[in-house]
Amino acid sequence: MHYLWVFLIGGLICMLGEMLIIYTNITSARILVTFVIIGVVLQAVGIFDPISQFAKAGINVPIIGFGASLAKGAMAAAQSKGLLGAFTGGLEATAGGIAAAVIFAFIFALIFHSKTKN
């Protein structure tokens, strides 16, 4: 049953993103940023963790989970390090994921050759 909820909630989030791409003039980059901000807001108001307990990877794996991780790291570091921690905590909390994305992007750039869209 857990897999069903993960699939349904993650699928709904992805479907929302696809619908925004297909039916609006909003660019993919703006949709990405919007989803990150949604994750930050959900974490800031304390709603993300209860949703995450229920939805698990369905909410954590999409970009909304990244936004929540940024917010959680920034809030924790702000409490322990003050104002400077508010700026650095998000990156400390998500450094592993960011590093993995950069490394994999580099590897795939070496393997595949990009082409411009026409």
Protein Blocks (a to p, Z undefined) as FASTA:
>chain_A
ZZmmmmmmmmmmmmmmmmmmmmmcbdfklmmmmmmmmmmmmmmnopmmmmmmmnmmmmmm
mmmlmmmmmmmmmmmmmmmnommlmmmmmmmmmmmmmmmmmmmmmmmmmmpccdddZZ
